[in-house]
Amino acid sequence: MAIQVTESAANKIKDGLIKEGYPDGGLRLGVKGGGCSGLNYVIRFEEGQKPGDKVFEHYGARIFVDFKSLLYLKGTTLDWQGSFMKEGFTFLNPNAQNTCSCGISFSV
């Protein structure tokens, strides 16, 4: 199963890459221990992929995921929500059993 990216998220990724000076780079998605639910999402702009990364591309935006993180992120959809109350990336992760209210932490 791949990681999916909505068109609105892809547009924000491409804008962010240009702003960060990595127009040919991608967005790294990962998972690390911590947070109130046990695991935290990691998200950052990077110049290029690392050896062993799985690369996904949607709407012209590239996503880099290391093998270990992919185990927790398979089937996830990355979306962008922009509203008066909240603006940012959201994760729709079918592997998450519980999530915290901020959406940054989850457990499996």
Backbone as XML, in Angstrom:
<?xml version="1.0"?>
<chain id="A" units="angstrom">
  <residue number="1" name="MET">
    <atom name="N" x="0.828" y="-1.192" z="0.000"/>
    <atom name="CA" x="0.000" y="0.000" z="0.000"/>
    <atom name="C" x="0.867" y="1.248" z="0.000"/>
  </residue>
  <residue number="2" name="ALA">
    <atom name="N" x="0.446" y="2.196" z="-0.748"/>
    <atom name="CA" x="1.214" y="3.433" z="-0.889"/>
    <atom name="C" x="0.711" y="4.505" z="0.059"/>
  </residue>
  <residue number="3" name="ILE">
    <atom name="N" x="1.476" y="5.559" z="0.117"/>
    <atom name="CA" x="1.054" y="6.776" z="0.808"/>
    <atom name="C" x="0.356" y="7.635" z="-0.238"/>
  </residue>
  <residue number="4" name="GLN">
    <atom name="N" x="-0.806" y="8.152" z="0.088"/>
    <atom name="CA" x="-1.558" y="9.007" z="-0.824"/>
    <atom name="C" x="-1.411" y="10.470" z="-0.369"/>
  </residue>
  <residue number="5" name="VAL">
    <atom name="N" x="-1.492" y="11.365" z="-1.316"/>
    <atom name="CA" x="-1.404" y="12.797" z="-1.036"/>
    <atom name="C" x="-2.529" y="13.480" z="-1.801"/>
  </residue>
  <residue number="6" name="THR">
    <atom name="N" x="-3.305" y="14.291" z="-1.113"/>
    <atom name="CA" x="-4.362" y="15.020" z="-1.794"/>
    <atom name="C" x="-3.757" y="16.140" z="-2.634"/>
  </residue>
  <residue number="7" name="GLU">
    <atom name="N" x="-4.542" y="16.644" z="-3.556"/>
    <atom name="CA" x="-4.053" y="17.731" z="-4.403"/>
    <atom name="C" x="-3.725" y="18.974" z="-3.586"/>
  </residue>
  <residue number="8" name="SER">
    <atom name="N" x="-4.538" y="19.292" z="-2.582"/>
    <atom name="CA" x="-4.262" y="20.479" z="-1.761"/>
    <atom name="C" x="-2.973" y="20.300" z="-0.965"/>
  </residue>
  <residue number="9" name="ALA">
    <atom name="N" x="-2.715" y="19.092" z="-0.457"/>
    <atom name="CA" x="-1.457" y="18.835" z="0.264"/>
    <atom name="C" x="-0.274" y="18.923" z="-0.691"/>
  </residue>
  <residue number="10" name="ALA">
    <atom name="N" x="-0.423" y="18.380" z="-1.890"/>
    <atom name="CA" x="0.664" y="18.430" z="-2.878"/>
    <atom name="C" x="1.018" y="19.874" z="-3.226"/>
  </residue>
  <residue number="11" name="ASN">
    <atom name="N" x="0.012" y="20.713" z="-3.372"/>
    <atom name="CA" x="0.282" y="22.121" z="-3.679"/>
    <atom name="C" x="1.039" y="22.804" z="-2.547"/>
  </residue>
  <residue number="12" name="LYS">
    <atom name="N" x="0.689" y="22.500" z="-1.296"/>
    <atom name="CA" x="1.401" y="23.089" z="-0.147"/>
    <atom name="C" x="2.828" y="22.558" z="-0.064"/>
  </residue>
  <residue number="13" name="ILE">
    <atom name="N" x="3.012" y="21.288" z="-0.398"/>
    <atom name="CA" x="4.360" y="20.707" z="-0.391"/>
    <atom name="C" x="5.225" y="21.422" z="-1.424"/>
  </residue>
  <residue number="14" name="LYS">
    <atom name="N" x="4.728" y="21.575" z="-2.629"/>
    <atom name="CA" x="5.508" y="22.232" z="-3.688"/>
    <atom name="C" x="5.825" y="23.682" z="-3.316"/>
  </residue>
  <residue number="15" name="ASP">
    <atom name="N" x="4.854" y="24.383" z="-2.751"/>
    <atom name="CA" x="5.094" y="25.757" z="-2.303"/>
    <atom name="C" x="6.170" y="25.799" z="-1.214"/>
  </residue>
  <residue number="16" name="GLY">
    <atom name="N" x="6.080" y="24.884" z="-0.258"/>
    <atom name="CA" x="7.049" y="24.829" z="0.839"/>
    <atom name="C" x="8.447" y="24.499" z="0.367"/>
  </residue>
  <residue number="17" name="LEU">
    <atom name="N" x="8.555" y="23.596" z="-0.594"/>
    <atom name="CA" x="9.870" y="23.238" z="-1.129"/>
    <atom name="C" x="10.538" y="24.423" z="-1.799"/>
  </residue>
  <residue number="18" name="ILE">
    <atom name="N" x="9.774" y="25.194" z="-2.532"/>
    <atom name="CA" x="10.326" y="26.389" z="-3.173"/>
    <atom name="C" x="10.766" y="27.392" z="-2.113"/>
  </residue>
  <residue number="19" name="LYS">
    <atom name="N" x="9.919" y="27.592" z="-1.110"/>
    <atom name="CA" x="10.225" y="28.529" z="-0.026"/>
    <atom name="C" x="11.487" y="28.129" z="0.737"/>
  </residue>
  <residue number="20" name="GLU">
    <atom name="N" x="11.686" y="26.812" z="0.942"/>
    <atom name="CA" x="12.842" y="26.307" z="1.685"/>
    <atom name="C" x="14.099" y="26.200" z="0.818"/>
  </residue>
  <residue number="21" name="GLY">
    <atom name="N" x="13.974" y="26.434" z="-0.487"/>
    <atom name="CA" x="15.128" y="26.359" z="-1.375"/>
    <atom name="C" x="15.417" y="24.964" z="-1.898"/>
  </residue>
  <residue number="22" name="TYR">
    <atom name="N" x="14.422" y="24.073" z="-1.870"/>
    <atom name="CA" x="14.569" y="22.706" z="-2.368"/>
    <atom name="C" x="13.549" y="22.431" z="-3.485"/>
  </residue>
  <residue number="23" name="PRO">
    <atom name="N" x="13.568" y="23.188" z="-4.566"/>
    <atom name="CA" x="12.528" y="23.028" z="-5.588"/>
    <atom name="C" x="12.458" y="21.636" z="-6.198"/>
  </residue>
  <residue number="24" name="ASP">
    <atom name="N" x="13.557" y="20.888" z="-6.164"/>
    <atom name="CA" x="13.575" y="19.529" z="-6.704"/>
    <atom name="C" x="13.555" y="18.476" z="-5.602"/>
  </residue>
  <residue number="25" name="GLY">
    <atom name="N" x="13.289" y="18.899" z="-4.371"/>
    <atom name="CA" x="13.301" y="17.998" z="-3.221"/>
    <atom name="C" x="11.959" y="17.346" z="-2.987"/>
  </residue>
  <residue number="26" name="GLY">
    <atom name="N" x="11.731" y="16.998" z="-1.728"/>
    <atom name="CA" x="10.485" y="16.349" z="-1.356"/>
    <atom name="C" x="10.194" y="16.560" z="0.112"/>
  </residue>
  <residue number="27" name="LEU">
    <atom name="N" x="9.083" y="16.004" z="0.528"/>
    <atom name="CA" x="8.661" y="16.075" z="1.921"/>
    <atom name="C" x="8.932" y="14.732" z="2.574"/>
  </residue>
  <residue number="28" name="ARG">
    <atom name="N" x="9.693" y="14.745" z="3.664"/>
    <atom name="CA" x="9.946" y="13.511" z="4.407"/>
    <atom name="C" x="8.838" y="13.295" z="5.418"/>
  </residue>
  <residue number="29" name="LEU">
    <atom name="N" x="8.250" y="12.105" z="5.360"/>
    <atom name="CA" x="7.294" y="11.663" z="6.368"/>
    <atom name="C" x="7.948" y="10.546" z="7.148"/>
  </residue>
  <residue number="30" name="GLY">
    <atom name="N" x="7.796" y="10.584" z="8.460"/>
    <atom name="CA" x="8.366" y="9.548" z="9.294"/>
    <atom name="C" x="7.599" y="9.404" z="10.590"/>
  </residue>
  <residue number="31" name="VAL">
    <atom name="N" x="8.061" y="8.480" z="11.391"/>
    <atom name="CA" x="7.459" y="8.201" z="12.691"/>
    <atom name="C" x="8.586" y="8.046" z="13.695"/>
  </residue>
  <residue number="32" name="LYS">
    <atom name="N" x="8.394" y="8.617" z="14.890"/>
    <atom name="CA" x="9.357" y="8.430" z="15.973"/>
    <atom name="C" x="8.582" y="8.240" z="17.274"/>
  </residue>
  <residue number="33" name="GLY">
    <atom name="N" x="9.220" y="7.615" z="18.224"/>
    <atom name="CA" x="8.602" y="7.395" z="19.522"/>
    <atom name="C" x="8.416" y="8.699" z="20.263"/>
  </residue>
  <residue number="34" name="GLY">
    <atom name="N" x="7.299" y="8.804" z="21.019"/>
    <atom name="CA" x="7.048" y="9.989" z="21.828"/>
    <atom name="C" x="5.612" y="10.446" z="21.709"/>
  </residue>
  <residue number="35" name="GLY">
    <atom name="N" x="5.328" y="11.567" z="22.291"/>
    <atom name="CA" x="3.978" y="12.117" z="22.236"/>
    <atom name="C" x="3.050" y="11.471" z="23.236"/>
  </residue>
  <residue number="36" name="CYS">
    <atom name="N" x="1.885" y="11.999" z="23.343"/>
    <atom name="CA" x="0.941" y="11.519" z="24.351"/>
    <atom name="C" x="0.305" y="10.178" z="23.985"/>
  </residue>
  <residue number="37" name="SER">
    <atom name="N" x="0.403" y="9.771" z="22.708"/>
    <atom name="CA" x="-0.171" y="8.483" z="22.313"/>
    <atom name="C" x="0.876" y="7.423" z="22.006"/>
  </residue>
  <residue number="38" name="GLY">
    <atom name="N" x="2.161" y="7.774" z="22.077"/>
    <atom name="CA" x="3.227" y="6.790" z="21.900"/>
    <atom name="C" x="4.101" y="6.985" z="20.688"/>
  </residue>
  <residue number="39" name="LEU">
    <atom name="N" x="3.538" y="7.462" z="19.576"/>
    <atom name="CA" x="4.303" y="7.703" z="18.358"/>
    <atom name="C" x="3.965" y="9.085" z="17.818"/>
  </residue>
  <residue number="40" name="ASN">
    <atom name="N" x="4.954" y="9.763" z="17.271"/>
    <atom name="CA" x="4.766" y="11.086" z="16.672"/>
    <atom name="C" x="5.047" y="11.019" z="15.185"/>
  </residue>
  <residue number="41" name="TYR">
    <atom name="N" x="4.300" y="11.785" z="14.416"/>
    <atom name="CA" x="4.607" y="11.959" z="13.006"/>
    <atom name="C" x="5.772" y="12.934" z="12.879"/>
  </residue>
  <residue number="42" name="VAL">
    <atom name="N" x="6.655" y="12.663" z="11.929"/>
    <atom name="CA" x="7.772" y="13.544" z="11.597"/>
    <atom name="C" x="7.518" y="14.039" z="10.180"/>
  </residue>
  <residue number="43" name="ILE">
    <atom name="N" x="7.662" y="15.324" z="9.988"/>
    <atom name="CA" x="7.440" y="15.905" z="8.672"/>
    <atom name="C" x="8.429" y="17.051" z="8.481"/>
  </residue>
  <residue number="44" name="ARG">
    <atom name="N" x="9.177" y="17.007" z="7.355"/>
    <atom name="CA" x="10.131" y="18.081" z="7.078"/>
    <atom name="C" x="10.484" y="18.071" z="5.588"/>
  </residue>
  <residue number="45" name="PHE">
    <atom name="N" x="10.885" y="19.217" z="5.100"/>
    <atom name="CA" x="11.317" y="19.349" z="3.714"/>
    <atom name="C" x="12.765" y="18.914" z="3.608"/>
  </residue>
  <residue number="46" name="GLU">
    <atom name="N" x="13.087" y="18.185" z="2.521"/>
    <atom name="CA" x="14.465" y="17.733" z="2.310"/>
    <atom name="C" x="14.852" y="17.903" z="0.850"/>
  </residue>
  <residue number="47" name="GLU">
    <atom name="N" x="16.152" y="18.055" z="0.654"/>
    <atom name="CA" x="16.689" y="18.281" z="-0.681"/>
    <atom name="C" x="16.544" y="17.055" z="-1.574"/>
  </residue>
  <residue number="48" name="GLY">
    <atom name="N" x="16.668" y="15.868" z="-0.993"/>
    <atom name="CA" x="16.587" y="14.651" z="-1.801"/>
    <atom name="C" x="16.365" y="13.431" z="-0.936"/>
  </residue>
  <residue number="49" name="GLN">
    <atom name="N" x="16.119" y="12.320" z="-1.604"/>
    <atom name="CA" x="15.877" y="11.076" z="-0.895"/>
    <atom name="C" x="17.178" y="10.498" z="-0.352"/>
  </residue>
  <residue number="50" name="LYS">
    <atom name="N" x="17.052" y="9.625" z="0.624"/>
    <atom name="CA" x="18.184" y="8.928" z="1.214"/>
    <atom name="C" x="18.165" y="7.479" z="0.732"/>
  </residue>
  <residue number="51" name="PRO">
    <atom name="N" x="19.322" y="6.795" z="0.785"/>
    <atom name="CA" x="19.333" y="5.392" z="0.375"/>
    <atom name="C" x="18.313" y="4.580" z="1.181"/>
  </residue>
  <residue number="52" name="GLY">
    <atom name="N" x="17.558" y="3.755" z="0.496"/>
    <atom name="CA" x="16.564" y="2.920" z="1.156"/>
    <atom name="C" x="15.190" y="3.549" z="1.281"/>
  </residue>
  <residue number="53" name="ASP">
    <atom name="N" x="15.058" y="4.832" z="0.947"/>
    <atom name="CA" x="13.758" y="5.489" z="1.017"/>
    <atom name="C" x="12.810" y="4.944" z="-0.047"/>
  </residue>
  <residue number="54" name="LYS">
    <atom name="N" x="11.550" y="4.884" z="0.292"/>
    <atom name="CA" x="10.488" y="4.651" z="-0.682"/>
    <atom name="C" x="10.013" y="6.040" z="-1.088"/>
  </residue>
  <residue number="55" name="VAL">
    <atom name="N" x="9.854" y="6.276" z="-2.385"/>
    <atom name="CA" x="9.459" y="7.583" z="-2.888"/>
    <atom name="C" x="8.071" y="7.466" z="-3.520"/>
  </residue>
  <residue number="56" name="PHE">
    <atom name="N" x="7.187" y="8.354" z="-3.111"/>
    <atom name="CA" x="5.840" y="8.431" z="-3.674"/>
    <atom name="C" x="5.693" y="9.790" z="-4.331"/>
  </residue>
  <residue number="57" name="GLU">
    <atom name="N" x="4.988" y="9.833" z="-5.447"/>
    <atom name="CA" x="4.768" y="11.116" z="-6.107"/>
    <atom name="C" x="3.297" y="11.259" z="-6.476"/>
  </residue>
  <residue number="58" name="HIS">
    <atom name="N" x="2.722" y="12.394" z="-6.078"/>
    <atom name="CA" x="1.333" y="12.702" z="-6.375"/>
    <atom name="C" x="1.231" y="14.177" z="-6.744"/>
  </residue>
  <residue number="59" name="TYR">
    <atom name="N" x="0.566" y="14.451" z="-7.842"/>
    <atom name="CA" x="0.333" y="15.834" z="-8.288"/>
    <atom name="C" x="1.637" y="16.639" z="-8.366"/>
  </residue>
  <residue number="60" name="GLY">
    <atom name="N" x="2.738" y="15.959" z="-8.709"/>
    <atom name="CA" x="4.018" y="16.636" z="-8.854"/>
    <atom name="C" x="4.784" y="16.854" z="-7.557"/>
  </residue>
  <residue number="61" name="ALA">
    <atom name="N" x="4.270" y="16.361" z="-6.440"/>
    <atom name="CA" x="4.967" y="16.479" z="-5.140"/>
    <atom name="C" x="5.532" y="15.116" z="-4.749"/>
  </residue>
  <residue number="62" name="ARG">
    <atom name="N" x="6.784" y="15.111" z="-4.303"/>
    <atom name="CA" x="7.421" y="13.865" z="-3.884"/>
    <atom name="C" x="7.426" y="13.722" z="-2.370"/>
  </residue>
  <residue number="63" name="ILE">
    <atom name="N" x="7.224" y="12.477" z="-1.927"/>
    <atom name="CA" x="7.233" y="12.123" z="-0.510"/>
    <atom name="C" x="8.314" y="11.078" z="-0.308"/>
  </residue>
  <residue number="64" name="PHE">
    <atom name="N" x="9.174" y="11.277" z="0.699"/>
    <atom name="CA" x="10.219" y="10.321" z="1.056"/>
    <atom name="C" x="9.842" y="9.661" z="2.375"/>
  </residue>
  <residue number="65" name="VAL">
    <atom name="N" x="9.907" y="8.322" z="2.415"/>
    <atom name="CA" x="9.586" y="7.579" z="3.643"/>
    <atom name="C" x="10.620" y="6.489" z="3.837"/>
  </residue>
  <residue number="66" name="ASP">
    <atom name="N" x="11.226" y="6.437" z="5.029"/>
    <atom name="CA" x="12.169" y="5.367" z="5.325"/>
    <atom name="C" x="11.391" y="4.070" z="5.592"/>
  </residue>
  <residue number="67" name="PHE">
    <atom name="N" x="12.062" y="2.932" z="5.452"/>
    <atom name="CA" x="11.408" y="1.629" z="5.550"/>
    <atom name="C" x="10.690" y="1.414" z="6.882"/>
  </residue>
  <residue number="68" name="LYS">
    <atom name="N" x="11.349" y="1.757" z="7.976"/>
    <atom name="CA" x="10.747" y="1.550" z="9.303"/>
    <atom name="C" x="9.456" y="2.358" z="9.463"/>
  </residue>
  <residue number="69" name="SER">
    <atom name="N" x="9.484" y="3.617" z="9.049"/>
    <atom name="CA" x="8.292" y="4.458" z="9.160"/>
    <atom name="C" x="7.169" y="3.969" z="8.255"/>
  </residue>
  <residue number="70" name="LEU">
    <atom name="N" x="7.532" y="3.408" z="7.112"/>
    <atom name="CA" x="6.524" y="2.931" z="6.177"/>
    <atom name="C" x="5.652" y="1.839" z="6.797"/>
  </residue>
  <residue number="71" name="LEU">
    <atom name="N" x="6.217" y="1.071" z="7.713"/>
    <atom name="CA" x="5.436" y="0.043" z="8.399"/>
    <atom name="C" x="4.243" y="0.634" z="9.141"/>
  </residue>
  <residue number="72" name="TYR">
    <atom name="N" x="4.404" y="1.844" z="9.668"/>
    <atom name="CA" x="3.338" y="2.528" z="10.413"/>
    <atom name="C" x="2.466" y="3.435" z="9.537"/>
  </residue>
  <residue number="73" name="LEU">
    <atom name="N" x="2.978" y="3.770" z="8.343"/>
    <atom name="CA" x="2.299" y="4.752" z="7.500"/>
    <atom name="C" x="1.613" y="4.161" z="6.266"/>
  </residue>
  <residue number="74" name="LYS">
    <atom name="N" x="1.733" y="2.862" z="6.044"/>
    <atom name="CA" x="1.107" y="2.247" z="4.866"/>
    <atom name="C" x="-0.376" y="2.585" z="4.819"/>
  </residue>
  <residue number="75" name="GLY">
    <atom name="N" x="-0.801" y="3.053" z="3.663"/>
    <atom name="CA" x="-2.210" y="3.366" z="3.478"/>
    <atom name="C" x="-2.628" y="4.739" z="3.953"/>
  </residue>
  <residue number="76" name="THR">
    <atom name="N" x="-1.695" y="5.507" z="4.486"/>
    <atom name="CA" x="-2.002" y="6.844" z="5.011"/>
    <atom name="C" x="-2.258" y="7.823" z="3.871"/>
  </residue>
  <residue number="77" name="THR">
    <atom name="N" x="-3.191" y="8.722" z="4.089"/>
    <atom name="CA" x="-3.426" y="9.841" z="3.180"/>
    <atom name="C" x="-3.020" y="11.121" z="3.893"/>
  </residue>
  <residue number="78" name="LEU">
    <atom name="N" x="-2.160" y="11.893" z="3.235"/>
    <atom name="CA" x="-1.740" y="13.196" z="3.755"/>
    <atom name="C" x="-2.610" y="14.256" z="3.092"/>
  </residue>
  <residue number="79" name="ASP">
    <atom name="N" x="-3.242" y="15.071" z="3.911"/>
    <atom name="CA" x="-4.124" y="16.117" z="3.407"/>
    <atom name="C" x="-3.685" y="17.458" z="3.980"/>
  </residue>
  <residue number="80" name="TRP">
    <atom name="N" x="-4.170" y="18.523" z="3.384"/>
    <atom name="CA" x="-3.941" y="19.877" z="3.889"/>
    <atom name="C" x="-5.293" y="20.480" z="4.201"/>
  </residue>
  <residue number="81" name="GLN">
    <atom name="N" x="-5.427" y="21.000" z="5.420"/>
    <atom name="CA" x="-6.651" y="21.683" z="5.799"/>
    <atom name="C" x="-6.320" y="23.111" z="6.167"/>
  </residue>
  <residue number="82" name="GLY">
    <atom name="N" x="-7.050" y="24.003" z="5.593"/>
    <atom name="CA" x="-6.863" y="25.416" z="5.898"/>
    <atom name="C" x="-8.206" y="26.029" z="6.232"/>
  </residue>
  <residue number="83" name="SER">
    <atom name="N" x="-8.384" y="26.361" z="7.486"/>
    <atom name="CA" x="-9.630" y="26.977" z="7.913"/>
    <atom name="C" x="-9.318" y="28.058" z="8.937"/>
  </residue>
  <residue number="84" name="PHE">
    <atom name="N" x="-10.340" y="28.728" z="9.369"/>
    <atom name="CA" x="-10.182" y="29.782" z="10.358"/>
    <atom name="C" x="-9.597" y="29.248" z="11.664"/>
  </residue>
  <residue number="85" name="MET">
    <atom name="N" x="-9.988" y="28.033" z="12.045"/>
    <atom name="CA" x="-9.582" y="27.462" z="13.323"/>
    <atom name="C" x="-8.283" y="26.660" z="13.257"/>
  </residue>
  <residue number="86" name="LYS">
    <atom name="N" x="-7.982" y="26.071" z="12.085"/>
    <atom name="CA" x="-6.811" y="25.211" z="12.004"/>
    <atom name="C" x="-6.262" y="25.207" z="10.591"/>
  </residue>
  <residue number="87" name="GLU">
    <atom name="N" x="-4.930" y="25.235" z="10.497"/>
    <atom name="CA" x="-4.286" y="25.151" z="9.201"/>
    <atom name="C" x="-3.083" y="24.242" z="9.328"/>
  </residue>
  <residue number="88" name="GLY">
    <atom name="N" x="-2.981" y="23.253" z="8.441"/>
    <atom name="CA" x="-1.821" y="22.379" z="8.453"/>
    <atom name="C" x="-2.100" y="21.038" z="7.813"/>
  </residue>
  <residue number="89" name="PHE">
    <atom name="N" x="-1.062" y="20.208" z="7.787"/>
    <atom name="CA" x="-1.182" y="18.862" z="7.241"/>
    <atom name="C" x="-1.938" y="17.981" z="8.226"/>
  </residue>
  <residue number="90" name="THR">
    <atom name="N" x="-2.744" y="17.086" z="7.698"/>
    <atom name="CA" x="-3.449" y="16.102" z="8.521"/>
    <atom name="C" x="-3.165" y="14.716" z="7.976"/>
  </residue>
  <residue number="91" name="PHE">
    <atom name="N" x="-3.109" y="13.750" z="8.882"/>
    <atom name="CA" x="-2.822" y="12.369" z="8.537"/>
    <atom name="C" x="-4.080" y="11.534" z="8.727"/>
  </residue>
  <residue number="92" name="LEU">
    <atom name="N" x="-4.498" y="10.852" z="7.682"/>
    <atom name="CA" x="-5.589" y="9.891" z="7.767"/>
    <atom name="C" x="-4.923" y="8.516" z="7.695"/>
  </residue>
  <residue number="93" name="ASN">
    <atom name="N" x="-4.582" y="7.988" z="8.871"/>
    <atom name="CA" x="-3.767" y="6.776" z="8.974"/>
    <atom name="C" x="-4.638" y="5.600" z="9.408"/>
  </residue>
  <residue number="94" name="PRO">
    <atom name="N" x="-4.853" y="4.615" z="8.524"/>
    <atom name="CA" x="-5.686" y="3.467" z="8.885"/>
    <atom name="C" x="-5.045" y="2.562" z="9.930"/>
  </residue>
  <residue number="95" name="ASN">
    <atom name="N" x="-3.746" y="2.723" z="10.184"/>
    <atom name="CA" x="-3.039" y="1.897" z="11.166"/>
    <atom name="C" x="-3.158" y="2.436" z="12.583"/>
  </residue>
  <residue number="96" name="ALA">
    <atom name="N" x="-3.573" y="3.686" z="12.733"/>
    <atom name="CA" x="-3.647" y="4.328" z="14.048"/>
    <atom name="C" x="-4.866" y="3.811" z="14.812"/>
  </residue>
  <residue number="97" name="GLN">
    <atom name="N" x="-4.620" y="3.248" z="15.967"/>
    <atom name="CA" x="-5.705" y="2.777" z="16.831"/>
    <atom name="C" x="-6.262" y="3.919" z="17.683"/>
  </residue>
  <residue number="98" name="ASN">
    <atom name="N" x="-5.374" y="4.780" z="18.134"/>
    <atom name="CA" x="-5.744" y="5.945" z="18.946"/>
    <atom name="C" x="-4.929" y="7.133" z="18.463"/>
  </residue>
  <residue number="99" name="THR">
    <atom name="N" x="-5.515" y="8.313" z="18.543"/>
    <atom name="CA" x="-4.796" y="9.533" z="18.213"/>
    <atom name="C" x="-5.052" y="10.566" z="19.296"/>
  </residue>
  <residue number="100" name="CYS">
    <atom name="N" x="-4.128" y="11.497" z="19.423"/>
    <atom name="CA" x="-4.336" y="12.585" z="20.373"/>
    <atom name="C" x="-5.195" y="13.650" z="19.706"/>
  </residue>
  <residue number="101" name="SER">
    <atom name="N" x="-5.654" y="14.592" z="20.451"/>
    <atom name="CA" x="-6.556" y="15.610" z="19.912"/>
    <atom name="C" x="-5.863" y="16.527" z="18.899"/>
  </residue>
  <residue number="102" name="CYS">
    <atom name="N" x="-4.547" y="16.675" z="18.979"/>
    <atom name="CA" x="-3.859" y="17.561" z="18.035"/>
    <atom name="C" x="-3.561" y="16.868" z="16.711"/>
  </residue>
  <residue number="103" name="GLY">
    <atom name="N" x="-3.641" y="15.527" z="16.671"/>
    <atom name="CA" x="-3.423" y="14.789" z="15.431"/>
    <atom name="C" x="-1.970" y="14.525" z="15.112"/>
  </residue>
  <residue number="104" name="ILE">
    <atom name="N" x="-1.045" y="14.859" z="15.998"/>
    <atom name="CA" x="0.379" y="14.675" z="15.762"/>
    <atom name="C" x="0.878" y="13.362" z="16.354"/>
  </residue>
  <residue number="105" name="SER">
    <atom name="N" x="0.166" y="12.815" z="17.301"/>
    <atom name="CA" x="0.585" y="11.618" z="18.012"/>
    <atom name="C" x="-0.464" y="10.527" z="17.822"/>
  </residue>
  <residue number="106" name="PHE">
    <atom name="N" x="0.027" y="9.262" z="17.744"/>
    <atom name="CA" x="-0.894" y="8.150" z="17.574"/>
    <atom name="C" x="-0.288" y="6.882" z="18.165"/>
  </residue>
  <residue number="107" name="SER">
    <atom name="N" x="-1.111" y="5.845" z="18.264"/>
    <atom name="CA" x="-0.640" y="4.530" z="18.689"/>
    <atom name="C" x="-1.199" y="3.487" z="17.740"/>
  </residue>
  <residue number="108" name="VAL">
    <atom name="N" x="-0.498" y="2.352" z="17.674"/>
    <atom name="CA" x="-0.935" y="1.254" z="16.807"/>
    <atom name="C" x="-1.231" y="0.014" z="17.616"/>
  </residue>
</chain>
